[in-house]
Amino acid sequence: MSVIVEDVSKSYGSQLALDKISFSVESGSIMGILGPNGAGKSTLLKIISGYLRSTSGSVKINDLEVDPENPEIKKFIGYLPENNPLYTDLYVREYLSLVAGFYKIPNRKSRIDEMIEMTGLESEVFKKIGTLSKGYRQRVGLAQALLHDPALLILDEPTSGLDPAQLVEIRQLIRNISSKKTVLLSTHIMQEVEAVCDRVLILNQGKVVALETPEKLKKLTYQKTRKILVEYGEAVQIQLFESMKGVIKTEQLDTNKFLISTSGDDLRPALFKHAVENNLTLLTLHEQESSMEHSFLELVKEERLLS
């Protein structure tokens, strides 16, 4: 199921939360949505889910326009909001039965059993939701979002507050789900983007900063700045690097260890030559790989400087 967002804007009085956002998501893929706090991620997801009306622009799911007044569109959408509102006094199966009733799901018992198995809730099914750990509550939220078999699954910070083991399990579950559904995933966790997302949309101050695959995003900023770790067998003065062409910043990590930021060129040959000419013992000369976190920070920083 394809999703097309065209020129979506949202204003709260004089405050512009989203500014002409446009992108599309192909069926069967996972789109990650990144951005600092206040960037507009949750607002965008609420508009796509039909929970909130945009000020202008449109959202189409398989050519059907999303409208908060049209309940039919909700049949195609599963939504797990950031705060995961649950009826904590209900038992797991009792709660899922209630949700199934809202959607008038046929064969209710078998469908609930299927979701309990899919989300790994078998051991918790006879417990009240209020007694569950954060990880199992997230599983209940996923189960209710998937219960009516939506073609589009919207997840707002689904792994927030989970321990490392729970993170791995939920990520794998999301990846398994995506083989048959389109997934929109908002998150602050960079490793999550690299682990599960096919493409990444970065928002900042309500605008699209970048829309690429995780690998292309890393290369995009990597071409602008590169970092090289250099370590010597003796103490070295930081001033030695100041005259080197292409060096834009040098961080001294120890008396003999430095992290050098360059303007994009590979300075390792020059650093090797530099060591030989200055009779220095070169112990380490290593170029650090670009990361999603570095790319995200660089892109957001650039956008703030331009605005």
Secondary structure, 3 states (H helix, E strand, C coil): CCEEEEEEEEEECCEEEEEEEEEEECCCCEEEEECCCCCCHHHHHHHHHCCCCCCEEEEEECCEECCCCCHHHHHHEEEECCCCCCCCCCEHHHHHHHHHHHCCCCCHHHHHHHHHHHCCCHHHCCCEHHHCCHHHHHHHHHHHHHCCCCCEEEEECCCCCCCHHHHHHHHHHHHHHHCCCEEEEECCCHHHHHHHCCEEEEEECCEEEEEECHHHHHHHHHCCCEEEEEEECCCCCHHHHCCCCCEEEEEECCCCEEEEEECCCCCHHHHHHHHHHCCCCEEEEEECCCCHHHHHHHHHHHHHHHC
